[in-house]
Amino acid sequence: MKKRHLEILLDELKPHPNPKAHLEQYSTEGNLASELLLFAEPDIKNSFLIDFGCGTGRFSIGAKLLGAKFAVGIDIDFETVETAKKNAESLNTSVDFFKLDIKDVNSNFFEERYEYFKNSKKVIIQNPPFGAQKKYADRIFLDKALEVGDVVYTIHNTATRDFLTNYIQRKNRKITNIFQANFRIPAIYEFHKKNALNIPVDIYRIE
């Protein structure tokens, strides 16, 4: 699938119906999401794809379109999960979405539900909260991704790069790539003063 086509499909998905500031609910724009997904396509093919903090399902739905064997999205917010289900239906893609706190998810959760999980290549693609509202909010997502995934793609604020690279190395995992990009945050909350803000982010590939 060409990048432009995937970008358009992802941008046409329904956004968060009622975004909540304390959850830092910001959708990844189609341009950035499609670029990440297409770079990850060799890992995605025939994989068991998991999106922690899936929001409205852009990564999990996009991964399914690119050939993931199974795609699962996990999010703590009921409204978001229901929107993600409708988004998957709109593109006729089979993605399972669960309303769960990330702290309550582990490999057993998937093994009990999917026979394919145990012997599959497990790939995580996630855009966790940056920790602007709750300090270290991204840490639990990274820990869970490293615990469950064979290959992890994860987006983090560039300002945390030194800490994260050391943290990941201490977990005995290897960073193969770090891409820098701009993450666009639109003015959707009352405390926003500008129409939009571009935050420099790093996209990590970890194995």
Backbone as CSV, one residue per row, in Angstrom:
resi,resn,N_x,N_y,N_z,CA_x,CA_y,CA_z,C_x,C_y,C_z
1,MET,0.839,-1.193,0.000,0.000,0.000,0.000,0.877,1.247,0.000
2,LYS,0.515,2.205,-0.845,1.285,3.439,-0.918,1.008,4.316,0.302
3,LYS,2.034,5.093,0.671,1.939,5.913,1.884,0.756,6.865,1.834
4,ARG,0.568,7.539,0.711,-0.505,8.535,0.625,-1.874,7.899,0.836
5,HIS,-2.061,6.715,0.279,-3.336,6.029,0.430,-3.582,5.650,1.887
6,LEU,-2.553,5.104,2.542,-2.680,4.731,3.942,-2.921,5.971,4.805
7,GLU,-2.217,7.048,4.522,-2.374,8.299,5.275,-3.810,8.805,5.201
8,ILE,-4.384,8.784,4.014,-5.765,9.250,3.838,-6.735,8.376,4.622
9,LEU,-6.555,7.073,4.548,-7.435,6.156,5.280,-7.389,6.424,6.782
10,LEU,-6.192,6.627,7.305,-6.046,6.839,8.741,-6.597,8.192,9.175
11,ASP,-6.399,9.214,8.343,-6.911,10.541,8.685,-8.440,10.604,8.639
12,GLU,-9.061,9.701,7.897,-10.519,9.696,7.788,-11.194,8.947,8.933
13,LEU,-10.408,8.285,9.782,-10.992,7.585,10.931,-11.531,8.594,11.938
14,LYS,-12.566,8.192,12.653,-13.167,9.080,13.644,-12.160,9.384,14.755
15,PRO,-12.100,10.636,15.220,-11.176,11.011,16.290,-11.750,10.681,17.663
16,HIS,-11.003,10.986,18.710,-11.497,10.828,20.070,-12.808,11.605,20.221
17,PRO,-13.881,10.964,20.683,-15.164,11.666,20.806,-15.196,12.657,21.959
18,ASN,-14.419,12.367,22.994,-14.419,13.215,24.189,-13.036,13.137,24.828
19,PRO,-12.028,13.750,24.196,-10.649,13.595,24.681,-10.470,14.102,26.102
20,LYS,-9.704,13.345,26.869,-9.511,13.622,28.288,-8.062,14.041,28.526
21,ALA,-7.888,15.210,29.117,-6.554,15.769,29.293,-5.679,14.887,30.169
22,HIS,-6.237,14.312,31.232,-5.404,13.528,32.157,-4.872,12.251,31.511
23,LEU,-5.505,11.818,30.400,-5.023,10.652,29.661,-4.136,11.055,28.477
24,GLU,-3.977,12.351,28.282,-3.179,12.872,27.165,-3.608,12.238,25.842
25,GLN,-4.887,12.344,25.559,-5.436,11.709,24.366,-5.276,12.607,23.144
26,TYR,-4.233,12.315,22.370,-3.968,13.008,21.120,-3.803,11.959,20.026
27,SER,-4.522,12.120,18.935,-4.384,11.184,17.819,-3.082,11.437,17.064
28,THR,-2.450,10.383,16.626,-1.280,10.495,15.770,-1.760,10.798,14.355
29,GLU,-1.322,11.901,13.793,-1.779,12.280,12.461,-1.413,11.223,11.433
30,GLY,-2.240,11.151,10.375,-2.056,10.121,9.358,-0.687,10.131,8.721
31,ASN,-0.090,11.308,8.543,1.232,11.406,7.920,2.286,10.666,8.740
32,LEU,2.317,10.941,10.040,3.299,10.301,10.904,2.963,8.826,11.122
33,ALA,1.686,8.521,11.330,1.280,7.139,11.567,1.588,6.253,10.362
34,SER,1.306,6.737,9.164,1.562,5.939,7.962,3.055,5.753,7.733
35,GLU,3.839,6.789,8.019,5.292,6.681,7.859,5.865,5.619,8.799
36,LEU,5.411,5.647,10.054,5.881,4.661,11.025,5.456,3.253,10.614
37,LEU,4.186,3.100,10.245,3.658,1.779,9.896,4.362,1.189,8.679
38,LEU,4.615,2.008,7.685,5.266,1.485,6.480,6.728,1.135,6.749
39,PHE,7.401,1.891,7.609,8.755,1.499,7.999,8.727,0.165,8.745
40,ALA,7.692,-0.025,9.576,7.580,-1.243,10.381,6.970,-2.414,9.605
41,GLU,6.586,-2.196,8.351,5.859,-3.229,7.593,6.551,-4.592,7.575
42,PRO,7.889,-4.682,7.402,8.510,-6.011,7.427,8.289,-6.750,8.757
43,ASP,8.262,-6.014,9.871,7.977,-6.634,11.166,6.491,-6.961,11.310
44,ILE,5.639,-6.128,10.730,4.193,-6.277,10.887,3.663,-7.517,10.173
45,LYS,4.200,-7.835,9.009,3.691,-8.940,8.203,3.600,-10.228,9.023
46,ASN,2.390,-10.791,9.091,2.107,-12.065,9.770,2.392,-12.042,11.266
47,SER,2.520,-10.852,11.840,2.828,-10.738,13.264,1.565,-10.748,14.111
48,PHE,1.778,-10.837,15.425,0.724,-10.550,16.398,0.987,-9.134,16.857
49,LEU,0.187,-8.210,16.373,0.412,-6.777,16.582,-0.417,-6.279,17.752
50,ILE,0.220,-5.561,18.668,-0.477,-5.009,19.832,-0.205,-3.511,19.903
51,ASP,-1.271,-2.757,20.153,-1.166,-1.309,20.332,-1.636,-0.975,21.739
52,PHE,-0.679,-0.648,22.616,-1.021,-0.232,23.977,-1.399,1.251,23.968
53,GLY,-2.517,1.577,24.641,-3.013,2.949,24.592,-3.458,3.272,23.181
54,CYS,-4.285,2.393,22.617,-4.572,2.404,21.182,-5.382,3.597,20.704
55,GLY,-6.026,4.327,21.635,-6.850,5.437,21.186,-7.928,4.959,20.233
56,THR,-8.078,5.658,19.132,-9.133,5.322,18.171,-8.689,4.286,17.138
57,GLY,-7.527,3.677,17.356,-7.156,2.488,16.598,-6.302,2.688,15.369
58,ARG,-5.683,3.832,15.210,-4.947,4.086,13.969,-3.811,3.089,13.726
59,PHE,-3.010,2.817,14.739,-1.880,1.902,14.533,-2.349,0.465,14.331
60,SER,-3.276,0.003,15.154,-3.720,-1.386,15.043,-4.480,-1.628,13.742
61,ILE,-5.340,-0.690,13.355,-6.068,-0.828,12.095,-5.106,-0.741,10.916
62,GLY,-4.187,0.228,10.956,-3.208,0.351,9.881,-2.339,-0.884,9.753
63,ALA,-1.950,-1.465,10.889,-1.121,-2.675,10.861,-1.878,-3.846,10.247
64,LYS,-3.153,-3.935,10.556,-3.963,-5.014,9.967,-4.053,-4.852,8.456
65,LEU,-4.187,-3.621,8.002,-4.225,-3.353,6.558,-2.904,-3.728,5.887
66,LEU,-1.798,-3.687,6.660,-0.473,-3.983,6.114,-0.067,-5.448,6.313
67,GLY,-0.984,-6.281,6.789,-0.694,-7.711,6.799,-0.442,-8.355,8.142
68,ALA,-0.746,-7.675,9.253,-0.629,-8.344,10.559,-1.609,-9.513,10.614
69,LYS,-1.168,-10.637,11.171,-2.042,-11.807,11.297,-3.173,-11.525,12.274
70,PHE,-2.823,-10.976,13.431,-3.789,-10.520,14.411,-3.392,-9.102,14.835
71,ALA,-4.383,-8.301,15.164,-4.121,-6.959,15.678,-5.045,-6.720,16.862
72,VAL,-4.452,-6.223,17.956,-5.196,-6.003,19.196,-4.870,-4.602,19.710
73,GLY,-5.893,-3.893,20.142,-5.706,-2.582,20.751,-6.184,-2.587,22.186
74,ILE,-5.419,-1.958,23.074,-5.753,-1.881,24.498,-5.839,-0.416,24.897
75,ASP,-6.940,-0.040,25.547,-7.060,1.335,26.024,-7.942,1.366,27.264
76,ILE,-7.665,2.308,28.157,-8.385,2.395,29.425,-9.720,3.128,29.293
77,ASP,-9.921,3.831,28.187,-11.085,4.699,28.029,-12.174,4.029,27.196
78,PHE,-13.359,3.866,27.777,-14.464,3.163,27.120,-14.880,3.859,25.826
79,GLU,-15.051,5.178,25.860,-15.496,5.908,24.672,-14.515,5.747,23.518
80,THR,-13.250,5.765,23.848,-12.220,5.610,22.828,-12.264,4.227,22.211
81,VAL,-12.398,3.206,23.040,-12.449,1.828,22.547,-13.654,1.624,21.634
82,GLU,-14.802,2.163,22.014,-15.991,2.032,21.174,-15.787,2.724,19.828
83,THR,-15.113,3.867,19.822,-14.813,4.563,18.574,-13.857,3.741,17.719
84,ALA,-12.858,3.130,18.357,-11.902,2.292,17.630,-12.607,1.114,16.953
85,LYS,-13.564,0.517,17.640,-14.321,-0.599,17.045,-15.063,-0.149,15.798
86,LYS,-15.690,1.021,15.874,-16.412,1.556,14.715,-15.450,1.886,13.577
87,ASN,-14.277,2.385,13.916,-13.276,2.686,12.892,-12.830,1.424,12.169
88,ALA,-12.609,0.348,12.918,-12.207,-0.916,12.293,-13.311,-1.438,11.370
89,GLU,-14.546,-1.333,11.815,-15.682,-1.766,10.998,-15.788,-0.952,9.716
90,SER,-15.485,0.349,9.816,-15.616,1.219,8.643,-14.652,0.833,7.532
91,LEU,-13.519,0.214,7.892,-12.540,-0.225,6.894,-12.558,-1.744,6.710
92,ASN,-13.572,-2.384,7.289,-13.746,-3.835,7.155,-12.490,-4.594,7.580
93,THR,-11.902,-4.138,8.699,-10.709,-4.801,9.230,-11.047,-5.506,10.540
94,SER,-10.426,-6.644,10.756,-10.669,-7.432,11.963,-9.615,-7.094,13.014
95,VAL,-9.999,-6.262,13.964,-9.114,-5.870,15.058,-9.886,-6.039,16.363
96,ASP,-9.254,-6.626,17.363,-9.885,-6.787,18.671,-9.460,-5.650,19.582
97,PHE,-10.440,-4.992,20.184,-10.160,-3.898,21.111,-10.676,-4.245,22.501
98,PHE,-9.863,-3.935,23.519,-10.216,-4.233,24.900,-10.082,-2.977,25.749
99,LYS,-11.060,-2.757,26.623,-10.973,-1.677,27.600,-10.283,-2.235,28.836
100,LEU,-9.028,-1.858,29.016,-8.234,-2.370,30.127,-7.196,-1.340,30.538
101,ASP,-6.848,-1.357,31.809,-5.709,-0.584,32.293,-4.448,-1.329,31.875
102,ILE,-3.486,-0.616,31.328,-2.249,-1.226,30.861,-1.575,-2.035,31.962
103,LYS,-1.755,-1.640,33.216,-1.116,-2.346,34.335,-1.638,-3.769,34.477
104,ASP,-2.836,-4.039,33.950,-3.463,-5.347,34.116,-3.220,-6.279,32.935
105,VAL,-2.351,-5.896,32.023,-2.101,-6.687,30.819,-0.728,-7.344,30.896
106,ASN,-0.672,-8.621,30.512,0.602,-9.329,30.408,0.476,-10.411,29.344
107,SER,1.525,-11.185,29.148,1.502,-12.203,28.101,0.397,-13.220,28.322
108,ASN,0.093,-13.557,29.576,-0.964,-14.527,29.853,-2.310,-14.059,29.312
109,PHE,-2.550,-12.753,29.353,-3.804,-12.214,28.836,-4.004,-12.625,27.378
110,PHE,-2.936,-12.553,26.593,-3.032,-12.898,25.173,-2.995,-14.404,24.949
111,GLU,-2.172,-15.113,25.710,-2.075,-16.562,25.546,-3.404,-17.258,25.823
112,GLU,-4.159,-16.733,26.778,-5.448,-17.321,27.119,-6.503,-17.106,26.036
113,ARG,-6.295,-16.124,25.182,-7.313,-15.758,24.190,-6.935,-16.093,22.758
114,TYR,-5.629,-16.250,22.497,-5.179,-16.435,21.117,-4.167,-17.567,21.040
115,GLU,-4.531,-18.617,20.349,-3.638,-19.758,20.185,-2.379,-19.354,19.415
116,TYR,-2.525,-18.410,18.515,-1.418,-17.981,17.657,-0.351,-17.210,18.423
117,PHE,-0.710,-16.652,19.561,0.165,-15.701,20.249,1.507,-16.304,20.650
118,LYS,1.490,-17.474,21.252,2.681,-18.042,21.879,3.827,-18.217,20.886
119,ASN,3.537,-18.696,19.691,4.591,-18.995,18.728,4.710,-17.940,17.632
120,SER,4.101,-16.784,17.856,4.115,-15.740,16.842,5.204,-14.709,17.132
121,LYS,5.467,-13.886,16.138,6.313,-12.708,16.342,5.431,-11.622,16.918
122,LYS,5.769,-11.163,18.114,4.926,-10.185,18.820,5.514,-8.787,18.633
123,VAL,4.738,-7.928,17.983,5.179,-6.581,17.651,4.287,-5.564,18.363
124,ILE,4.910,-4.622,19.046,4.183,-3.544,19.728,4.424,-2.249,18.958
125,ILE,3.344,-1.538,18.647,3.452,-0.172,18.137,2.591,0.691,19.047
126,GLN,3.188,1.712,19.635,2.440,2.499,20.614,2.862,3.965,20.614
127,ASN,1.905,4.789,20.968,2.149,6.208,21.215,1.679,6.496,22.636
128,PRO,2.525,6.227,23.630,2.100,6.393,25.024,2.003,7.854,25.416
129,PRO,1.319,8.152,26.530,1.331,9.535,27.037,2.762,9.951,27.337
130,PHE,3.058,11.232,27.127,4.423,11.728,27.326,4.742,12.010,28.788
131,GLY,3.732,12.030,29.626,3.953,12.329,31.037,3.818,13.800,31.374
132,ALA,3.163,14.563,30.485,2.980,15.992,30.739,1.966,16.232,31.851
133,GLN,0.955,15.360,31.954,-0.082,15.505,32.972,0.216,14.648,34.203
134,LYS,0.800,13.501,33.972,1.149,12.602,35.074,2.584,12.142,34.855
135,LYS,3.469,12.545,35.737,4.891,12.266,35.564,5.154,10.767,35.421
136,TYR,6.017,10.432,34.479,6.422,9.053,34.198,5.271,8.187,33.681
137,ALA,4.233,8.808,33.137,3.107,8.029,32.619,3.531,7.112,31.474
138,ASP,4.589,7.506,30.764,5.027,6.667,29.645,5.799,5.435,30.095
139,ARG,6.275,5.438,31.339,7.145,4.348,31.818,6.436,2.996,31.859
140,ILE,5.194,2.982,32.340,4.456,1.721,32.429,4.204,1.153,31.035
141,PHE,3.960,2.034,30.054,3.751,1.562,28.684,5.024,0.948,28.124
142,LEU,6.139,1.612,28.348,7.406,1.082,27.852,7.736,-0.240,28.522
143,ASP,7.543,-0.326,29.838,7.824,-1.570,30.556,6.971,-2.716,30.028
144,LYS,5.688,-2.465,29.813,4.789,-3.508,29.314,5.158,-3.916,27.896
145,ALA,5.515,-2.939,27.064,5.901,-3.254,25.695,7.154,-4.129,25.667
146,LEU,8.143,-3.799,26.499,9.369,-4.593,26.551,9.117,-5.973,27.143
147,GLU,8.152,-6.055,28.031,7.805,-7.342,28.644,7.128,-8.280,27.650
148,VAL,6.245,-7.748,26.818,5.411,-8.577,25.945,5.972,-8.708,24.535
149,GLY,6.581,-7.647,24.017,6.938,-7.601,22.602,8.314,-8.147,22.275
150,ASP,8.416,-8.769,21.098,9.713,-9.143,20.541,10.354,-7.939,19.854
151,VAL,9.526,-7.158,19.183,9.945,-5.912,18.537,8.996,-4.818,18.990
152,VAL,9.549,-3.676,19.354,8.745,-2.569,19.885,9.032,-1.300,19.093
153,TYR,7.965,-0.661,18.658,8.037,0.690,18.102,7.292,1.602,19.068
154,THR,7.964,2.624,19.577,7.349,3.451,20.601,7.770,4.909,20.427
155,ILE,6.837,5.830,20.665,7.063,7.256,20.442,7.224,7.963,21.781
156,HIS,8.287,8.768,21.901,8.550,9.476,23.161,9.067,10.884,22.885
157,ASN,8.869,11.758,23.844,9.374,13.120,23.762,10.900,13.092,23.615
158,THR,11.414,13.839,22.644,12.858,13.848,22.394,13.656,14.264,23.628
159,ALA,13.074,15.104,24.462,13.777,15.577,25.657,14.155,14.445,26.604
160,THR,13.507,13.284,26.469,13.786,12.153,27.368,14.761,11.148,26.759
161,ARG,15.391,11.493,25.636,16.191,10.499,24.905,17.314,9.898,25.755
162,ASP,18.097,10.728,26.432,19.223,10.205,27.211,18.743,9.215,28.270
163,PHE,17.684,9.595,28.973,17.162,8.697,30.002,16.669,7.388,29.388
164,LEU,15.891,7.494,28.309,15.275,6.302,27.732,16.299,5.342,27.137
165,THR,17.313,5.877,26.466,18.305,4.975,25.881,19.027,4.186,26.972
166,ASN,19.366,4.841,28.069,20.001,4.142,29.190,19.032,3.155,29.836
167,TYR,17.789,3.559,29.978,16.777,2.707,30.617,16.557,1.430,29.805
168,ILE,16.447,1.574,28.493,16.222,0.421,27.613,17.426,-0.509,27.626
169,GLN,18.617,0.050,27.609,19.820,-0.778,27.663,19.909,-1.555,28.960
170,ARG,19.472,-0.942,30.064,19.472,-1.655,31.350,18.469,-2.811,31.359
171,LYS,17.506,-2.758,30.466,16.538,-3.847,30.333,17.051,-4.948,29.401
172,ASN,18.319,-4.802,28.976,18.945,-5.774,28.078,18.220,-5.891,26.742
173,ARG,17.709,-4.756,26.247,17.102,-4.706,24.935,17.921,-3.782,24.046
174,LYS,17.868,-4.022,22.755,18.706,-3.306,21.796,17.874,-2.308,21.000
175,ILE,18.301,-1.041,20.989,17.696,-0.026,20.130,18.373,-0.105,18.767
176,THR,17.597,-0.425,17.740,18.175,-0.537,16.400,18.052,0.759,15.607
177,ASN,17.038,1.546,15.910,16.827,2.803,15.192,16.166,3.827,16.105
178,ILE,16.527,5.092,15.916,15.803,6.203,16.529,15.540,7.228,15.433
179,PHE,14.265,7.486,15.168,13.883,8.480,14.170,13.310,9.693,14.881
180,GLN,13.685,10.856,14.433,13.109,12.059,15.008,12.019,12.588,14.081
181,ALA,10.936,13.054,14.675,9.808,13.581,13.922,9.142,14.670,14.752
182,ASN,8.160,15.316,14.154,7.359,16.296,14.874,5.969,15.724,15.113
183,PHE,5.529,15.809,16.350,4.195,15.339,16.713,3.301,16.560,16.904
184,ARG,2.261,16.651,16.095,1.386,17.821,16.138,0.310,17.646,17.205
185,ILE,0.257,18.594,18.124,-0.762,18.596,19.171,-1.723,19.749,18.896
186,PRO,-2.954,19.452,18.505,-3.924,20.519,18.231,-4.487,21.086,19.531
187,ALA,-5.120,22.230,19.435,-5.718,22.872,20.612,-7.081,22.238,20.893
188,ILE,-7.092,21.209,21.732,-8.350,20.529,22.043,-8.724,20.637,23.520
189,TYR,-7.821,21.179,24.337,-8.116,21.328,25.758,-8.121,22.808,26.136
190,GLU,-8.808,23.126,27.212,-8.968,24.522,27.626,-7.643,25.205,27.935
191,PHE,-6.659,24.445,28.416,-5.391,25.062,28.806,-4.477,25.357,27.618
192,HIS,-4.850,24.897,26.414,-4.038,25.180,25.238,-4.171,26.647,24.828
193,LYS,-3.053,27.290,24.589,-3.035,28.709,24.242,-2.824,28.945,22.749
194,LYS,-2.276,27.950,22.036,-2.009,28.078,20.607,-2.926,27.138,19.819
195,ASN,-3.112,27.450,18.538,-3.959,26.605,17.690,-3.389,25.197,17.561
196,ALA,-2.075,25.100,17.548,-1.415,23.797,17.458,0.033,23.956,17.906
197,LEU,0.610,22.858,18.333,1.991,22.859,18.802,2.686,21.632,18.244
198,ASN,3.882,21.815,17.703,4.676,20.693,17.212,5.724,20.318,18.251
199,ILE,5.639,19.096,18.729,6.566,18.598,19.739,7.582,17.667,19.072
200,PRO,8.887,17.895,19.244,9.862,16.955,18.691,9.808,15.625,19.442
201,VAL,9.685,14.545,18.689,9.587,13.222,19.297,10.601,12.278,18.664
202,ASP,10.918,11.225,19.412,11.754,10.144,18.908,10.897,8.897,18.746
203,ILE,11.069,8.216,17.640,10.423,6.924,17.416,11.500,5.853,17.516
204,TYR,11.372,4.980,18.484,12.356,3.936,18.756,11.917,2.605,18.122
205,ARG,12.849,1.904,17.530,12.647,0.490,17.209,13.556,-0.287,18.136
206,ILE,12.973,-1.189,18.899,13.700,-1.934,19.936,13.487,-3.427,19.695
207,GLU,14.537,-4.198,19.825,14.385,-5.653,19.712,15.206,-6.346,20.775
